[in-house]
Amino acid sequence: MIAAYQARCQQRVDAALAELFTPPRAELHRLYQAMRYSVTNGGKRVRPLLAYAACEALGGDAGQADGAACAVELIHAYSLVHDDLPAMDDDDLRRGQPTTHKAFDEACAILAGDGLQSLAFEVLADPVRNPRDADTRLRMVGQLARAAGPAGMVGGQAIDLGSIGLKLDQAALEVMHRHKTGALIEASVCLGALASGRADEAGLADLQRYARAVGLAFQVQDDILDVESDTVTLGKRQGADIARDKPTYPALLGLARAKGYALELRDQALDALGRFGPDAEALGALARYIVERRH
């Protein structure tokens, strides 16, 4: 089920994203080329999938979540471009392709990331792609800004960079990853729900519980794959976290306990979906996929 759903949603969001990278002036061709490269060079599109699935869980149509799906993927892509820079993680490979600063140059990569970030908010504020109700769009913009900023993803990256070589306990490790990875995943679910036009506070609370568990499970599985997988399968350098002496769940808990924790988080996510019934089938499948994926 998940493979077909993933293919359908990927096709949908990729078509919507492709419309965004026509340069308004010839002088901007290289910048837009770098932005397009950073977004369209592969990827699982997990965050757009979560946005679409959350919208559908509340009885909405996938088309209502196109703006939300594009916005979260643009933010995710910008974060990867900047994370890969020499001043950050200094990676040469992303999704099996040269990272943006290698395919273009470092200055162009910085600008491409900046452009993708601002484009995400332009897309999310557009009443054609999102709910016409201005209050709902404003709430969605605020949600994404918090998730992407110092109280979310950017803050998590700062904690991550400051934790190299340190021995964090599990609580500190979870604080870092709930910011760095989890915040944008939570926003993806919330934005999709709001885009449906049918979200109430009780439903949003349950979806947030789901998203918090899934967001952490995603990172735990990433840490496991950094140990167990290989560079070709991952599409990025295997063992990079170990080489940088970064704190990870397998290093802290051991590989077996880390795998058990990922399954525990999956079950927490599935438990949070009880009220939604069959409409949440895709969200349930995504929770299972996140801890079963091999890249």
C-alpha positions in Angstrom: 0.0 0.0 0.0 2.7 2.5 1.0 4.7 2.1 -2.3 1.7 3.0 -4.4 0.7 5.8 -2.1 4.2 7.2 -2.0 4.5 7.1 -5.8 1.2 8.9 -6.2 2.1 11.6 -3.7 5.6 12.0 -5.0 4.2 12.6 -8.5 1.8 15.1 -7.2 4.2 17.2 -5.1 7.0 16.9 -7.7 4.6 18.4 -10.3 3.7 21.2 -8.0 7.3 21.9 -7.1 8.4 21.9 -10.7 6.3 25.0 -11.3 8.3 27.1 -8.8 11.7 27.2 -10.5 11.3 29.4 -13.6 13.7 32.3 -13.1 12.0 35.8 -13.5 15.2 37.2 -15.1 18.0 35.6 -17.2 20.6 36.7 -14.7 19.0 34.4 -12.1 19.2 31.3 -14.1 22.1 29.7 -12.2 20.5 30.4 -8.8 17.2 28.9 -9.9 19.1 26.0 -11.4 20.8 25.3 -8.1 17.5 25.6 -6.2 15.8 23.2 -8.6 18.8 20.8 -8.3 18.6 20.8 -4.5 14.9 19.9 -4.6 14.5 17.6 -7.5 17.6 15.3 -7.2 15.6 12.5 -5.5 14.4 12.1 -2.0 11.7 10.1 -0.3 9.3 13.1 0.1 8.3 11.8 3.6 7.2 15.3 4.8 4.9 15.9 1.8 3.5 12.4 2.2 2.7 13.2 5.9 1.0 16.4 4.9 -1.2 14.7 2.3 -2.0 11.8 4.6 -2.9 14.1 7.5 -5.2 16.1 5.2 -6.9 12.9 4.1 -7.2 11.5 7.6 -9.5 14.4 8.4 -11.6 13.8 5.3 -9.9 16.4 3.1 -8.7 16.0 -0.5 -5.0 15.7 -1.3 -5.2 18.7 -3.6 -6.0 20.9 -0.6 -2.5 20.1 0.8 -0.4 20.9 -2.2 0.8 24.2 -0.7 1.7 22.6 2.6 3.4 19.7 0.9 5.6 22.0 -1.2 6.4 24.3 1.7 7.7 21.5 4.0 9.7 19.9 1.2 11.3 23.3 0.3 12.3 23.9 4.0 13.7 20.3 4.2 15.7 20.8 1.0 17.1 24.2 2.2 18.1 22.5 5.5 20.0 19.8 3.6 21.8 22.3 1.4 23.1 24.2 4.4 23.8 21.1 6.6 26.0 19.7 3.8 28.2 22.9 3.6 31.9 22.8 4.7 31.1 24.9 7.8 28.5 22.4 8.9 28.7 18.6 8.1 31.0 19.0 5.1 29.4 16.3 3.0 30.1 15.6 -0.7 27.2 13.3 -1.4 23.4 13.6 -1.0 20.8 11.3 -2.4 23.6 9.6 -4.4 24.5 12.9 -6.2 27.1 15.6 -5.5 25.8 18.0 -2.8 24.8 21.4 -4.0 28.0 23.2 -3.0 29.9 20.5 -5.0 27.6 20.7 -8.0 27.7 24.5 -8.1 29.9 26.3 -5.5 29.6 27.2 -1.8 28.3 30.7 -2.3 25.7 29.6 -4.8 24.6 26.8 -2.4 24.1 29.3 0.5 22.0 31.5 -1.7 20.0 28.5 -3.1 19.2 27.5 0.5 18.2 31.0 1.4 16.0 31.1 -1.7 14.3 27.8 -0.9 13.5 28.9 2.6 11.8 32.2 1.6 10.0 30.4 -1.3 8.5 28.0 1.2 6.7 30.9 3.0 5.7 32.5 -0.3 4.0 29.2 -1.4 2.3 28.7 2.0 0.9 32.2 2.0 -0.6 31.8 -1.5 -4.5 31.6 -1.2 -4.6 29.7 -4.5 -2.5 26.8 -3.1 -3.8 26.9 0.5 -7.1 27.6 2.4 -8.7 30.8 1.3 -9.3 31.7 5.0 -6.6 34.1 5.9 -6.6 33.2 9.6 -5.9 29.6 8.7 -3.0 30.5 6.3 -1.5 32.8 9.0 -1.7 29.9 11.5 0.0 27.6 9.0 2.8 30.2 8.3 3.4 30.6 12.0 3.6 26.9 12.5 6.1 26.4 9.8 8.2 29.4 11.0 8.4 28.0 14.5 9.3 24.5 13.2 12.0 25.8 10.9 13.5 28.4 13.2 15.6 28.6 16.4 12.8 27.0 18.4 12.8 24.0 16.0 15.1 22.8 13.2 17.7 25.5 13.3 18.0 25.2 17.1 18.3 21.4 16.7 21.2 21.9 14.3 22.9 24.3 16.7 22.6 21.7 19.5 23.9 19.0 17.2 27.0 21.0 16.2 27.6 21.8 19.9 27.3 18.1 20.9 30.1 16.6 18.8 32.4 14.6 21.0 30.0 14.9 24.0 28.2 12.0 25.7 24.6 13.0 25.9 22.0 11.1 27.9 18.8 9.9 26.2 16.8 12.9 27.4 19.3 15.4 25.9 19.5 13.4 22.7 15.8 13.5 22.3 15.7 17.3 22.9 18.1 17.7 20.1 16.3 15.4 17.7 12.8 16.7 18.5 14.1 20.0 17.4 16.4 19.1 14.4 14.2 16.4 12.8 11.0 16.1 14.7 9.8 19.8 14.5 9.5 19.8 10.7 7.8 16.4 10.7 5.3 17.6 13.3 4.7 20.7 11.2 4.1 18.6 8.1 1.3 16.7 9.8 -0.2 19.9 11.4 -0.1 21.8 8.1 -1.7 19.0 6.2 -4.5 18.8 8.9 -5.1 22.6 8.8 -5.2 22.5 5.0 -8.1 20.1 5.1 -10.3 22.8 6.6 -11.7 20.2 9.0 -9.3 20.3 11.9 -10.5 20.7 15.4 -8.3 21.0 18.5 -8.8 17.5 19.7 -7.9 16.0 16.3 -4.9 18.2 16.1 -3.7 17.1 19.5 -3.9 13.4 18.5 -2.1 14.1 15.3 0.6 16.0 17.2 1.1 12.9 19.4 1.4 10.8 16.3 3.8 13.2 14.7 6.0 13.5 17.8 6.4 9.7 17.9 7.0 9.4 14.1 9.5 12.3 14.1 11.6 10.7 16.8 11.3 7.2 15.2 12.6 8.7 11.9 15.7 9.9 13.6 16.3 6.7 15.6 16.0 4.7 12.3 18.4 7.1 10.6 20.9 6.5 13.3 20.4 2.7 12.9 20.9 2.9 9.1 24.1 4.9 9.6 25.5 1.8 11.3 23.9 -1.0 9.3 23.5 0.3 5.7 26.0 1.3 3.1 26.8 4.5 1.1 25.2 3.3 -2.1 21.9 2.4 -0.4 21.8 5.5 1.8 22.8 7.9 -1.0 25.0 9.7 1.5 28.2 8.7 3.3 27.6 5.7 5.6 29.1 6.0 9.1 29.4 9.8 8.9 27.9 10.3 12.4 30.3 7.8 13.9 33.3 9.4 12.1 32.3 12.9 13.4 31.8 11.5 17.0 28.2 12.6 17.1 25.9 11.2 19.7 23.4 8.6 18.3 20.9 6.2 19.6 22.9 3.0 18.8 25.9 4.5 20.5 23.9 5.4 23.6 21.5 2.4 23.8 23.2 -0.3 21.7 21.9 -1.4 18.3 19.3 -3.9 19.6 17.8 -1.5 22.1 17.7 1.3 19.5 15.7 -1.0 17.2 13.3 -1.8 20.0 12.9 1.9 20.8 12.0 2.6 17.1 9.3 0.0 17.3 8.0 1.4 20.5 7.7 4.8 19.0 5.9 3.3 15.9 3.4 1.8 18.3 2.9 5.1 20.1 2.2 6.7 16.7 -0.3 4.1 15.7 -2.1 4.3 19.0 -2.6 8.1 18.5 -4.6 7.4 15.3 -7.5 5.6 17.0 -10.1 8.3 16.5 -9.6 8.7 12.8 -10.5 5.2 11.6 -9.9 4.0 8.0 -9.2 7.6 6.8 -5.8 7.4 8.7 -4.7 4.3 6.9 -1.9 6.2 5.1 -0.6 7.7 8.3 -0.4 4.3 9.8 1.4 2.9 6.8 3.9 5.8 6.9 4.6 5.1 10.6 5.5 1.5 9.7 7.5 2.5 6.7 9.6 5.0 8.7 11.0 2.3 10.9 11.2 -0.4 8.2 13.0 1.7 5.5 16.5 0.8 4.4 17.6 4.3 3.3 
